[in-house]
């Protein structure tokens, strides 16, 4: 199909096609800007129809059939009588002081989202890395501005994950997830109360937050009590159940048995209720020779029994009974777990009234880490926040 026929469907109505020529590794179309009755001065907004010369500009356009395309636009200069200064007439598809059209930037931003990495986009569009990053993150910022002013959700999940270790210390990122709608709500750099409050204090509606799920972090608990005054704090079930696991693994590792005992050692980490009768009997027989390992295993299973309770009252009775049983233990790991249960007793029991967990928050952390690996790490937290919020929303 001739270029003139393609141009009539491709070009805006204000541009008239003249000729197509080979240019670099693609084509360049010479076009002329059709004359209007008047032009508006960009400085004072007054109308004028006084011409004072001609000018031509070359801008990059979206590719056609994967071939790069440029537009050489012939325009006029106008003179503003109010400002007493000349200006160049504008073209709708080209923003002021830019050498690319809106359609080209839109095409680049779309490919940045669909390609596996930005290097492939740079190779296909033959553009610089600086231009590519600017277009990509400007598009993400525009997309994120649509959510600006959204109030805090009623049910929050709060957790942190690793960000970088460039400045001599480890930096973490705190994530806030809307557990009802199952999407990422906000991200902050750091996990201390002062820096988090400074970054999220502009978000309205913090008095509407009713439930917040966290791990056993004293900093997060202090933050929530101060920043979300009407919220109930829930200690995450997953983090609570795994508190005894490191001690169990350490004792299990120090036991040197026969090769046939390896299978039974692995069964210690599985849930007892998921094993059949004969497997449970085999595990009990193995634990008879290791009383310390047997005690840790029983504590782990008793804590799981507490979380299988139905209702706040029954769970409270079983939790207090477990804490009293742990008092007589001589193991340091058991005493540490007992102190944690005593300290976080109210937050643990709040789970049985609402049944919220941080499962989705942990999944969001996994998605954020996948983005970091895909980008080979991030140096700028602003770009990392834009990318993660738009991807996990």
ZASE-188761 format. One record per atom (N, C-alpha, C): y, z, x. Coordinates in steps of 0.02 Angstrom, whole numbers, plus 50000, padded with zeros to 5 digits. Atoms other than C-alpha are relative to their C-alpha. Layout:
YZX;...
***
This chain:
499405000050043;500005000050000;500625000050044;499395000149960;501734995650071;500365006849998;499654993649994;502815010150130;500535000849946;499484999650052;504165005750003;499725002549934;500314997850063;502945008449859;499815007350004;500174993049991;502355024949931;500625004349996;499384996149996;504145030649959;500295001449932;499704998950065;504665028649778;499675005849962;500334994150030;503375041849727;500095006350043;499994994549952;503605052649882;500695003050009;499334997749984;505485053749909;500355002849938;499584997750057;506735063449801;500434994349974;499625005450032;507785053049682;500674998850034;499345000949968;509375055949783;499964996150065;500095003849939;508635046749934;499724993149985;500225006950010;508405027849943;499674997550065;500395002349943;507085020350059;500304993550027;499745006049967;507675007350187;499454996450038;500505003249958;506325003950318;499565005350031;500474995649966;504805011850401;499854997350069;500125002049931;504525011550590;499505004850032;500424995349961;503225018750711;500445004750039;499604994949966;503845034850787;499535005450027;500444995249967;502945046050914;499274998549980;500705001250021;501175048150843;499944998949925;500015001150072;501675044250663;500504994649980;499525004850026;503055035650565;500665003549987;499354997650020;504905037450532;500284995449947;499705003850055;505725032050370;500765000850003;499284999850005;507545027450367;500194999949927;499794999450070;508335032850203;500755001349998;499294998950009;510095033850135;500115004649940;499834995450054;510855047450028;500454996449950;499615003350052;511475040249863;500645003949986;499344997050008;513295043349827;500075003649933;499834996350061;513825056549701;500744999149984;499305000550020;515465057149606;500445004650042;499634995249959;515985072249710;499505004350039;500394995249962;515335084949837;500345006849998;499744993150002;515545103849839;500025002850070;499924997149933;516215112249995;499575006250005;500434994149993;514935125050060;500385006450017;499624994149981;516335136750117;500405003049943;499564997450053;517555137949973;499764998149929;500275001950064;516575129449831;500434995249961;499575004850036;517945117049786;499704993050003;500265006850004;517575099049736;500454995250038;499625005149964;518095084149841;499614993549999;500315006649995;517755065349847;500304995950056;499685003349943;518685061350008;499514999450057;500465001049946;517545053650138;500374999350066;499675000249934;517895054950324;499514998150055;500465002249949;516445046650416;499285000049977;500725000350013;514575044250426;499625003950054;500434996349953;513165053950509;499274999049979;500715000650015;511275052750520;499635005850033;500414994449975;510005066950544;499274998249992;500725001150002;508145066450581;499655006649985;500344993950021;507055079250492;499264998549993;500725000750006;505195082250486;499795000749927;500235000050069;504325078350322;499255001449999;500724998750008;502595082850254;499614993750017;500395005949979;501235071350324;499724996149940;500315004450049;500535056650226;499354997450030;500665002149976;498665053150247;499875002650070;500094996649936;498655065350394;500404996850056;499565002949950;499975054850485;500675003649998;499354996749999;501545064050542;500554995449975;499465003950030;503135058350455;500675003350013;499314997749991;504985059850495;500454996049953;499495003350040;506495055450388;500654999650040;499335000949971;508085048150463;500484998849943;499585000150059;509365051950330;500724998150020;499305002249990;511035042550331;500435003249946;499574996450047;512375053350252;500744998850017;499285000549990;514275054350238;500305006850014;499604994049990;515545066950294;500565000049949;499474999250049;516795073850169;500535004850027;499444995849978;518485082050191;500215004549942;499794995150050;518935097950097;500755001350008;499274999049996;520805098850057;500195007450000;499844992850001;520735117550025;499885003250068;500164997149935;519885122350188;500314996150058;499735004549949;520635107450283;499484999150057;500545001049952;518945105150368;499494995249970;500525004650025;517595091750357;499325003649993;500684997450007;515805095050303;499544994249983;500505005250013;514195084850284;499685001249932;500304999250066;513475081550113;499285002650006;500654996749997;511885091150073;499464995749967;500595003150029;510135085250030;499575005749971;500354994650035;509125095549905;499375002350037;500644998149969;507485095150003;500085002650071;499884997549932;508305100250168;500505005749996;499554994450002;509055117550183;500514999550057;499495000549948;510665119650285;499755002550068;500154998349931;510465120250475;499255000050016;500715000749986;508625115450469;499834992750013;500225006649982;507715100550540;499314998449970;500635001250036;506235101250421;500155000349925;499924999850073;506085098050235;499625005849970;500354994750036;505525110650107;499264998549992;500705001950011;503925100850077;499585000750063;500374999149937;503435101050261;499865007450013;500104992949990;503685119850274;499495002849951;500494997850050;502695122250114;499304997850020;500665002449977;501275111650184;499745004150058;500204995849943;501255121650346;499795006949976;500164993350025;501265138350252;499334999949962;500645000450036;499815132550141;499424999450049;500545000749951;498775127350292;499905006450040;500074993649965;499135143950377;499555004849961;500414995750041;498265152550231;499274997649998;500675002750009;496765140850223;499624999050065;500345001049936;496385137850409;499755006650027;500284994049971;495355150150509;500475003350050;499514997249953;496725152250642;500604995450004;499375003849998;498505146550673;500004994650053;500035005249948;498035136450828;499804993349970;500205006250032;497195123550717;500574997049960;499425002550037;498755122150609;500504996950048;499535002749950;499835119650763;499764993350027;500275006349975;498675105850825;500064994449948;499995005250052;498615096550658;500714997849983;499325001650019;500485097450623;500464998550059;499625001649939;501065095350804;500685003650000;499394996050000;502325109550795;499915005850048;500024994549952;502755124250907;499745006449968;500254993650025;502025141650892;500565004149968;499454996250028;503745149250861;500174997749929;499875002650067;504075137750713;499445001849952;500584998650043;502325140550646;500015007349976;499994992950019;502465159650649;500585001449952;499434998750044;504195159150570;499874997649929;500155002750067;503635148050425;499475004249966;500554996250030;502035157950398;500235006849974;499804993250020;502815175250394;500595000049951;499495000750052;504325169350294;499684998949932;500345001150064;503125163150161;499665006449976;500304993750019;502195179750164;500525004949974;499464995550022;503835189250149;500254998249931;499795002250066;504355178650000;499495002049947;500534998250047;502685181749917;499995007549987;500014992850008;502805200449948;500615002549962;499394998050037;504575201349876;499905000049925;500155000050072;503815197749705;499785006849976;500244993350019;503085215349708;500525005450014;499494995149981;504705223649764;500225003949939;499804995750055;505175238349655;499435002749958;500584997550038;503405241849591;499945007550011;500054992749992;503175260649556;499325002050027;500634997349975;501805271549630;499474999949944;500544999750050;500115270049540;499805007249985;500194993250021;499355285049451;499435002950042;500564997849959;497785285849561;500044996750068;499905002649933;497985283949749;499415001950045;500464998549946;496775282849894;500374999350066;499634999949937;497485287350065;499515000750058;500434999849940;496645283950233;500374996550056;499695003249943;497055277550407;499494995950039;500435003849955;496355264950531;500404998350063;499715001449935;496695259750710;500454993849997;499565005849996;498155247950746;500064997250071;499935002649931;498505246650934;500005005850049;499974995149946;498485255551101;500424997150057;499605003549950;499875246151190;500495004550037;499474996049971;501145259751225;499765006450035;500274994249966;500005272051314;499685005149954;500324995550047;499415280651156;499754995949941;500315003550057;498405276051003;500455000349939;499605000450061;499385270150851;499544998749941;500405000750060;498645271650677;500444997349943;499675002550060;499085263550511;499735003749939;500194996650062;499075273350348;500044995249942;500035004550058;498555263750192;500005004149936;499984997250067;498925268050011;499694994849953;500355004750044;497725259849886;500055002449927;500024998850072;497855258649697;499274999749978;500714999850014;496105264449649;499844997549929;500135002550068;496295259749465;499964992449999;499985007449999;496765241549496;499634997150060;500405002149942;495755241049659;500374994850042;499625004449955;497085233549772;500425004350047;499584996549951;498105238349924;500715000449974;499334999150026;499795245549876;500535000050055;499494999549947;500725249850038;499665002050066;500234998349933;500495252050226;500585003050040;499504996849958;501415263150351;499745000550071;500184999049930;501425264350540;500005007450016;500074992949984;500795281450598;499655003749945;500324995950051;499945295550508;500295007049996;499664993550006;501165310150529;500464999949940;499644999450063;502115316550379;500714997250005;499305002049994;503875313150444;500084992449999;499945007349997;503615294750485;499784996749935;500245002950063;502645291150324;500535000849945;499484998850052;503975299050212;500594995450010;499435004249985;505325289150300;499884992749979;500175007050015;504415272650266;499884998849925;500175001250071;503935275450082;500465003749952;499574996250044;505355286050014;500394995749951;499635004450044;506185270749935;499594997849939;500425002250055;504695267449819;500095004749941;499884995650057;505055274049643;499355002549968;500554997850043;503915283949527;499495004450034;500514995849968;503085296449645;499805005949957;500194994650046;503105309449506;499454997749952;500525002550045;501895298149409;499305000450030;500654999849967;500495300149537;499635006349977;500394994550028;499135311049458;499425002150045;500594998749959;497655309749578;500084996550067;500005002949932;497575306949767;499365002050034;500634998949964;495945305149864;500124999250074;499905000249928;495975309250050;499385002650035;500514996749960;494815314150191;500255007050019;499814993249983;494875331650266;500535000150055;499445000249954;496575329350349;500545004849975;499484995350020;497795343850346;500694996749994;499365003550003;499235331950379;500094996349935;499955003550063;498855321250228;500065004949941;499964995250054;498605336550119;500715002949995;499324997550001;500305343350170;500494994849974;499575005450024;501105326450139;499964999349925;500095001150072;500375324749964;500305005749960;499734994350037;500865342349910;500764999749998;499275000349997;502665339049963;500274993749966;499725006450023;502885320649917;499784998249929;500255001350068;501805319649759;499885006749966;500064993150026;502145336249670;499525000749941;500424999650060;501125332049513;499294997650011;500665003049986;499575325449601;499475005250014;500604996149984;497835333149609;499674996950061;500315002549939;497025331649781;499245000549995;500735000249999;495195326549795;499774998550071;500315001249935;494205328049956;499464994649991;500445005650009;493255311849978;499275002050009;500714998250000;491395313549942;499644997550063;500335002949942;490835301950083;500155003950064;499814996349940;491805311250218;499715007150000;500284993250004;491185328050155;499254999950015;500735000249990;489345322950155;499814998550072;500185001849931;489405316150331;500235005150052;499764995049952;490145331950410;499435002950041;500564997049965;488425338750457;499604994850039;500405005349969;487745321850516;500055000050077;499984999949926;488415322550698;499575005450032;500414994649973;487585339450728;499264998449992;500705001950012;485965332950651;499774994750051;500175005249952;485995317650764;499945002950071;500014997049933;486355328250918;499355003850012;500624996249992;484885339850889;499404995350000;500565004750003;483735325450843;499924996150065;500025003849937;484205316251003;499685004050056;500264995749947;483695331151111;499255001349994;500714998950011;481935331251039;499624993950028;500405005349970;480715321151145;499285000649973;500674999850030;479165317651043;499624993650014;500405006049994;477825304451029;500354994149965;499715006050031;478225286650981;499874999849925;500165000050071;477395289450814;500475004449959;499524995750035;478735302550773;500674996649988;499355003450007;480155289850784;500154998349927;499905001950069;479905284050606;500195006149958;499844994050038;479945301750539;500705002650018;499334997949980;481525305450640;500534995849964;499515004250036;482405290750558;500065002049927;499994998150071;481935297250386;500455006049987;499584994150009;483005312850417;500694998249975;499335002150021;484595302750384;500004997049930;500035002850067;483975295750219;500055005449947;499964995350055;484255303950051;499305002149978;500664997550016;482795315050007;499764997749931;500205001950067;482815310149824;499774992749996;500225007049999;482525291949873;499304999150031;500665000449969;480885295949963;499465002149950;500554998050045;479215297049874;499685006450025;500304993449987;478125312549875;499675000350069;500374999849938;477025308050024;500464999550061;499525000549944;478505303250135;500365006650009;499684993449995;479375319650094;499545005150032;500484995449970;477795329150139;499934998750075;500045001749929;477705319850304;500615002650038;499394997449968;479515324450344;499975007550006;500054992749997;479205342750301;499515002350054;500504998349948;477685343050414;500304999250070;499685001249935;478705335850557;500525005550017;499474995149989;480125348550534;499745007050013;500284993349988;478955363650545;500035002050073;500004998649928;478965362250735;500705000650029;499314999949975;480875361450749;500435003749949;499644996050050;481705375750653;500754998449997;499285001550000;483495371350707;500144993549963;499925006350035;483305353450649;499845000749926;500184998950070;482475359350489;500575003349962;499444996750034;483955370750449;500584995249986;499475004950011;485225356850473;499824995049946;500225004850051;484195345050367;500045003149930;499974996750066;484055357850225;500725000849976;499294999450018;485945360850230;500274993349975;499785006750021;486255342150218;499774998549929;500275001650066;485135340550067;500285004649946;499704995550049;485855355949981;500714997949982;499335002550015;487595348849997;499964993849955;500095005750044;486975332749918;499815002249929;500174997350066;486235343049776;500625002449963;499384997950031;487965350349745;500364994149968;499645006050025;488695332849724;499614996549944;500365002950056;487315328349602;500085004149936;499894995850059;487885342049483;500454996449950;499605002950053;488635337149316;500455005549971;499534995150027;490195346849270;500285004550054;499634995849951;491465357749361;499675006950007;500254993249997;490695374549315;499345000550039;500644999749965;488925370749376;500104998450074;499875001749930;489595362749535;500315005950037;499694994249968;490655378049572;499495005450016;500524995049989;489155389649553;499564998050059;500445002349946;488075379149668;500354999850067;499625000249937;489445376949798;500095007050028;499924993049977;489785395749807;499335002850025;500664997849978;487905398949821;499844997150068;500125003149934;487795386549966;500425003350054;499574996749951;489265394650055;499725006950019;500304993449986;488445411850039;499374999450041;500615000949961;486795405150107;500164998250073;499815002149933;487685397650258;500285005750042;499704994349963;488455414450304;499515002950050;500504996949956;486825420850382;499754995550055;500245004649949;486565405450491;500305001650068;499764998849931;486715407050681;500224993550033;499815006449970;487075388550710;500754999049994;499275001149999;488845384150760;500204994449952;499835005650044;488815367550664;500005002249926;500034997650069;488325376450503;500605004349984;499424995850012;489725389050523;500644995949996;499425004450005;490985375150553;500024996649931;500025003150066;490405366550394;500185005149946;499844994750049;490515383050299;500755001249998;499284998949998;492315385750357;500384994249967;499685005850031;492765368050303;499935000349924;500114999650072;491985370650131;500435005449968;499584994750027;492925386950108;500734997749998;499305002249996;494565379050163;500174994649950;499895005650044;494365363650054;499615000849934;500414998750059;493445371749908;500314997149937;499675002550060;494735367449775;499994992449998;499985007449997;494875349249834;499314997149989;500695002350011;492975347449836;499825000349926;500174999150070;492805354249659;500414995449954;499605004650041;494195342849594;499644993449989;500395006250008;492975328449620;499615000049935;500434999550058;491905334649476;500394999549934;499605001050060;493355333249354;500244992849993;499735006850003;493915315549400;499524994750026;500515004549973;492485307549500;500304993950037;499705005349960;493655297149609;499785000850073;500185000049929;493125292349787;500444995050037;499625004649959;493905282849931;499594994050022;500425005749982;492585269249932;500404993650007;499615006249996;493825255349895;500505000450059;499544999349943;495045262350025;499654998450066;500395001549940;493685261550158;499864992550004;500105007350000;493305243550106;500634996350020;499365003149980;495155239350125;500115000750075;499964999149927;495125246750301;499564994950036;500435005049970;493665235250339;500314993149998;499665006450005;494635220150277;500584999550049;499445000049953;496145225150382;499754999250072;500285000749933;495065226850538;499744992950012;500225007049994;494315209650503;500594995450014;499405003949985;496085202550501;500225000950072;499824998849930;496425210750669;499554996150047;500465003749957;494865203150746;500124992549995;499885007250009;495255186150673;500634997850038;499375001749966;497025186550748;499995002350073;500054997349931;496405194250914;500525005650010;499534994449995;497515209350877;500714998049981;499305001050018;499315211350820;500445004350045;499514996249962;500815216650925;500565002749955;499444998350045;502095217350784;499725002949935;500264996850060;501735229650644;500284996849937;499715003150059;502935220750525;499594993949978;500425005850016;501905204750536;499315002149976;500664997650021;500285214450522;500025002749929;499934997350068;500905223250366;500064994449949;499925005650045;501455206950285;499334996449987;500635003650006;499795198550321;499495004049960;500504995950032;498725213150262;500175001149926;499824998750070;499705216750102;499904993949957;500095006150039;499665198650046;499274997949996;500715001850001;497825196550091;499595004749956;500404995050036;497155212650014;500285001849932;499704998350065;498255212749858;499574997349943;
***
